[in-house]
Amino acid sequence: VQLQASGGGLVQFGGSLRLSCVVSGRTFLSYGMGWFRQAPGKEREFVASIEWSGGSTEYAESVKGRFTISRDNAKNTVYLQMNSLKPEDTAVYYCANRDVVTMDYGSWGQGTQVTVSN
C-alpha cells in the first residue's frame, strides 16, 4: 500500500485546512486509515482514524469538535478537515494505513507540514 498526503500549508489562528491522503496499491489490504502528527521535539501522536467499511471514526481529545475525518471509497482517499486551527496544531501530519490482517499502522505517507500562526 502506498500513501500520498497533501494539503498542508500556512494558516492563521482560527483558520481551516483540508488534508488529503490517496491510497494506492493493494488497497484490499487496508482496514482503515489514520492521521497522526508530530510537532518539533515531540512524539508522534494520534489525531484521527476511520474505517473504510462502515466509516467508524475515532479522534484525539485535543481535536474533537474541530477536526473531521472522512473517506471517499471510490477514490481511495481519506480527508482530514481541520477547522478552528490553533498554533498548537502546528506539526507534520502523516496518514497511515491500518493493515487488515495485523491491524497495525504499517504503511505511512510522506507527511505534510501544517503551520498555524498567531
Summary of the structure (lengths in Angstrom):
residues: 118
radius of gyration: 13.4
end to end distance: 37.2
largest distance: 42.9
contacts: 361
relative contact order: 0.32
helix: 8%
strand: 57%
